[in-house]
Amino acid sequence: MMDAALHIERDADVRRAHASDASGLVLVPDGVARPTSHAEVAALLAECTSSRTAVTAAGGQTSTTAASITDRGVLLSLRAMDRVLDVDVERGVARAEPGVIVADLKRACAAEGLLLPLDPTSEEECTIGGAVACNASGARSLRYGATRPHVRALTVALADGSMVELRRPQLEKNTVGYALAHDPVDWFVGSEGTLGVVVQAELGLLPLPEQVIGLALPFASELAALRFIVAARESAVLHPRCIEYFDHLALDIVRSVEGARQWAADASTFVYVEEEPPRGMAPALDEWLSLAERYNGLVDDARVYEGESALREARRTRHAVPAHMNERGDARRAFGGRKVSTDWAVPHRRLAEAIARARTLAREAGIEQAVIYGHAGNGHPHQNFIAHDSEELGRIERVVEATLREVLAMGGTVAAEHGIGKLKRKWLPLQMTPLQLRGMEAVKRELDPAGILAPGNVL
Ligand SMILES: Cc1cc2nc3c(=O)[nH]c(=O)nc-3n(C[C@H](O)[C@H](O)[C@H](O)COP(=O)(O)OP(=O)(O)OC[C@H]3O[C@@H](n4cnc5c(N)ncnc54)[C@H](O)[C@@H]3O)c2cc1C
């Protein structure tokens, strides 16, 4: 059944097909709109503002925080707006509609010898609109930064149906007005669908790297591995584009996925790095090995990954850790359990201290230790807990909150990568002051006075 004026589908199967993301929650929308043009998005938003109907934008629906699902009003799926508009080699930019899958745009750019530096692990499923709206990041963000610095321009449909084209200023100096008003592109990057709907993005590109090697470096102790990571990040002779940590439980998963039970038998953890030297320079392989040795790394068991397919394989192996934990979490749903994943971060020098405190808090609460892995070079690990039932879920959430309070006391953040969405909203006031929250609410009120956009996300 179709509502012609709004192009809203009310069919139960269509609504159910858009009711879940990677959060594990199910929220069935009242209707689904699947526009194919800017004009359709604008008309829908104007209509929804005048009828006070809620609208939640969605791309690949890979959100881990329930940001892309709703049981209030219309789910606006941008997946059908999936054209790569151009890859401009001269200007080093790509323009795309919001529904383009991130990895597809990366491949289109690579075919022209250019790198799109966006790097979420979910790149084969998530969209450009979703990556912009969540300011997505990943392993290689250590070198390239998150999505934000690569967004050059956006076309955004506002809640009232008007369309704005925003381009980052090229100014080196500017004293006009408040800094928060200088670059409206930044209002929308990371706004999780609450301020407007991105209908087109222009992204900056870099030259493809000349040479990259991957290195898996095993260590006998967690503390030695974490100290090595700080030294590697601060080294003047190494050129890491990612520094990823895998604790003993993550190492077990990697070994079982690879069928390589015997790899690095004396290791309890490993660190995966990618070395991307400046153009014309050879990778600093010997320097990596000698630094690892200085921290008692088991360098005889080190693995080297050379060439695009070997690096892809290493990435696939890393992805096996969250995938395995997702499966374990899904198996507990019938009992009210699930996977609980954190994405807190601390200044990188405090990571060892933060992990030690997180482990102590879990031990004191009598819950199974989380698998800890991820973007240690940025001080940003993931803790993946498995709640076996609803009672344990409550205990884990209390441990996570206690951990977040300690993380904040170390100068950290409650959410470095996956945004706030609906699930982490309760933790926003732990980090943001009332003044900051009022500032955000004022922007929201100005851009979306009727409060129709992505209700329940962030604020
Ligand atoms: C296995 C797995 C691995 C992941 N790894 C990473 C990772 O490494 N790094 C990372 O950052 N995240 C990661 N994520 C989380 C998620 O993939 C990212 O946040 C991603 O950017 C979301 O993109 P999406 O297209 O799926 O957006 P959705 O999930 O559909 O939406 C996410 C948010 O963006 C908003 N939105 C979507 N499209 C638009 C639009 N056009 N305009 C305005 N708002 C919009 C939605 O309203 C919602 O608030 C992972 C998720 C999974 C399941």
The ligand as an SDF file (V2000), in Angstrom:
LIG
                    3D

 53 58  0  0  0  0  0  0  0  0999 V2000
   30.4960   -5.1770   12.1060 C   0  0  0  0  0  0  0  0  0  0  0  0
   30.4920   -3.6720   12.2630 C   0  0  0  0  0  0  0  0  0  0  0  0
   31.6900   -2.9760   12.2480 C   0  0  0  0  0  0  0  0  0  0  0  0
   31.6900   -1.5950   12.4200 C   0  0  0  0  0  0  0  0  0  0  0  0
   32.8810   -0.9570   12.3710 N   0  0  0  0  0  0  0  0  0  0  0  0
   32.9110    0.3870   12.4690 C   0  0  0  0  0  0  0  0  0  0  0  0
   34.1520    1.0810   12.3940 C   0  0  0  0  0  0  0  0  0  0  0  0
   35.2160    0.4960   12.2180 O   0  0  0  0  0  0  0  0  0  0  0  0
   34.1150    2.4220   12.5070 N   0  0  0  0  0  0  0  0  0  0  0  0
   32.9580    3.1220   12.6740 C   0  0  0  0  0  0  0  0  0  0  0  0
   33.0030    4.3500   12.7610 O   0  0  0  0  0  0  0  0  0  0  0  0
   31.7810    2.4820   12.7640 N   0  0  0  0  0  0  0  0  0  0  0  0
   31.7210    1.1500   12.6440 C   0  0  0  0  0  0  0  0  0  0  0  0
   30.5170    0.5080   12.7210 N   0  0  0  0  0  0  0  0  0  0  0  0
   29.2720    1.3030   12.9010 C   0  0  0  0  0  0  0  0  0  0  0  0
   28.6150    1.7500   11.5710 C   0  0  0  0  0  0  0  0  0  0  0  0
   28.9560    0.8550   10.5430 O   0  0  0  0  0  0  0  0  0  0  0  0
   29.0420    3.1610   11.1840 C   0  0  0  0  0  0  0  0  0  0  0  0
   28.5690    4.0920   12.1220 O   0  0  0  0  0  0  0  0  0  0  0  0
   28.5470    3.5920    9.7820 C   0  0  0  0  0  0  0  0  0  0  0  0
   29.1020    4.8330    9.4550 O   0  0  0  0  0  0  0  0  0  0  0  0
   27.0300    3.6920    9.6660 C   0  0  0  0  0  0  0  0  0  0  0  0
   26.7060    3.8180    8.2830 O   0  0  0  0  0  0  0  0  0  0  0  0
   25.3140    3.3100    7.7280 P   0  0  0  0  0  0  0  0  0  0  0  0
   25.2200    3.6510    6.2860 O   0  0  0  0  0  0  0  0  0  0  0  0
   25.1010    1.8950    8.0660 O   0  0  0  0  0  0  0  0  0  0  0  0
   24.3170    4.2510    8.5390 O   0  0  0  0  0  0  0  0  0  0  0  0
   23.0290    3.8460    9.3490 P   0  0  0  0  0  0  0  0  0  0  0  0
   23.3440    2.8180   10.3660 O   0  0  0  0  0  0  0  0  0  0  0  0
   21.9230    3.5640    8.4200 O   0  0  0  0  0  0  0  0  0  0  0  0
   22.7360    5.2250   10.0880 O   0  0  0  0  0  0  0  0  0  0  0  0
   23.6020    5.6830   11.0670 C   0  0  0  0  0  0  0  0  0  0  0  0
   23.2200    7.1160   11.4710 C   0  0  0  0  0  0  0  0  0  0  0  0
   23.4130    7.9850   10.3670 O   0  0  0  0  0  0  0  0  0  0  0  0
   22.2030    8.6500   10.0490 C   0  0  0  0  0  0  0  0  0  0  0  0
   22.1460    8.7640    8.5900 N   0  0  0  0  0  0  0  0  0  0  0  0
   22.3000    7.7610    7.6760 C   0  0  0  0  0  0  0  0  0  0  0  0
   22.2690    8.2830    6.4340 N   0  0  0  0  0  0  0  0  0  0  0  0
   22.0870    9.6170    6.5720 C   0  0  0  0  0  0  0  0  0  0  0  0
   21.9530   10.6910    5.6460 C   0  0  0  0  0  0  0  0  0  0  0  0
   22.0320   10.5080    4.3230 N   0  0  0  0  0  0  0  0  0  0  0  0
   21.7730   11.9270    6.1540 N   0  0  0  0  0  0  0  0  0  0  0  0
   21.7020   12.1620    7.4910 C   0  0  0  0  0  0  0  0  0  0  0  0
   21.8180   11.1800    8.3970 N   0  0  0  0  0  0  0  0  0  0  0  0
   21.9950    9.9240    7.9280 C   0  0  0  0  0  0  0  0  0  0  0  0
   21.0960    7.8030   10.6330 C   0  0  0  0  0  0  0  0  0  0  0  0
   19.9520    8.5870   10.9600 O   0  0  0  0  0  0  0  0  0  0  0  0
   21.7820    7.2810   11.8930 C   0  0  0  0  0  0  0  0  0  0  0  0
   21.7110    8.2560   12.8810 O   0  0  0  0  0  0  0  0  0  0  0  0
   30.4700   -0.8840   12.5910 C   0  0  0  0  0  0  0  0  0  0  0  0
   29.2720   -1.5840   12.5630 C   0  0  0  0  0  0  0  0  0  0  0  0
   29.2700   -2.9550   12.4090 C   0  0  0  0  0  0  0  0  0  0  0  0
   27.9600   -3.6600   12.3880 C   0  0  0  0  0  0  0  0  0  0  0  0
  1  2  1  0
  2  3  1  0
  2 52  2  0
  3  4  2  0
  4  5  1  0
  4 50  1  0
  5  6  2  0
  6  7  1  0
  6 13  1  0
  7  8  2  0
  7  9  1  0
  9 10  1  0
 10 11  2  0
 10 12  1  0
 12 13  2  0
 13 14  1  0
 14 15  1  0
 14 50  1  0
 15 16  1  0
 16 17  1  0
 16 18  1  0
 18 19  1  0
 18 20  1  0
 20 21  1  0
 20 22  1  0
 22 23  1  0
 23 24  1  0
 24 25  2  0
 24 26  1  0
 24 27  1  0
 27 28  1  0
 28 29  2  0
 28 30  1  0
 28 31  1  0
 31 32  1  0
 32 33  1  0
 33 34  1  0
 33 48  1  0
 34 35  1  0
 35 36  1  0
 35 46  1  0
 36 37  1  0
 36 45  1  0
 37 38  2  0
 38 39  1  0
 39 40  1  0
 39 45  2  0
 40 41  1  0
 40 42  2  0
 42 43  1  0
 43 44  2  0
 44 45  1  0
 46 47  1  0
 46 48  1  0
 48 49  1  0
 50 51  2  0
 51 52  1  0
 52 53  1  0
M  END
$$$$
